Amino acid sequence: MIRSLTGQSAQQHIQDKLIEKAKEYLSLTNLSVAEIAYRLGFEYPQSFNKLFKKKLNVSPLEFRQGFHSRIKQ
């Protein structure tokens, strides 16, 4: 059903939602990347880092640093 509505597999849809929530946490909180990974249900922070980088081509820390540098400008 998700594929017919979104054109994505259920796994892709879930991953995209996780990444959106991760971006929110990285932008709006001071939680560590590991804390964010655990909150999102990852057993290992490395798995979260790998997925994040695969989807956005930047690590979670690079995303956070880039976000904060854009805000300061």
Buried (B, 14 or more C-beta within 10 A) or exposed (E): EEEEEEEEEEEBBEBEEBBEEBBEBBEEEEBEBBEBBBBBEBEEBEEBBEBBBEBBEEBBEBBBEEEEEEEEE
